[in-house]
Amino acid sequence: MEKIYTNKAPEAIGPYSQAVITGNLVFTSGQIAIDPAKGDVVAEGIEAQTEQVMKNLGEVLKAAGSSFEKAVKTVCFLSDMTDFAAFNEIYGKYFTGKPARSCVAAKQLPKGVLVEVEVIAEV
């Protein structure tokens, strides 16, 4: 198993890796809307937070030698399902290959964010 790290995505906020590779798959940890340059949560609503999550995921996938196009499964967490349509609009711009997906509401996400996404992708 190979641990993945990039300084272009937020540092892990716990005892875990940004991603790990095993076999021909990369498993990302859930990414939230932290701007890695500032170290703070992007505060402006679901659209801005989803964009930041996708930027963070893109950097982690790139560091692992993968990409959004190689995604096979995503798991998405929303703090409010009324944000589902707005989230989907942005999500669809990045995951054009339409991987398998689960999307659930979570009562509370780390640092009070509105969205978290994790990915399993081929490398």
Buried (B, 14 or more C-beta within 10 A) or exposed (E): EEEBBBEBBBEEEEEEBBBBBEEEBBBBBBBBBBEBEEEEBBEEEBBBBBBBBBBBBBBBBBBBEBBBEBBEBBBBBBBEEEBBEBBBEBBEEBBEEEBEBEBEEBEEBBEEBBBBBBBBBBB
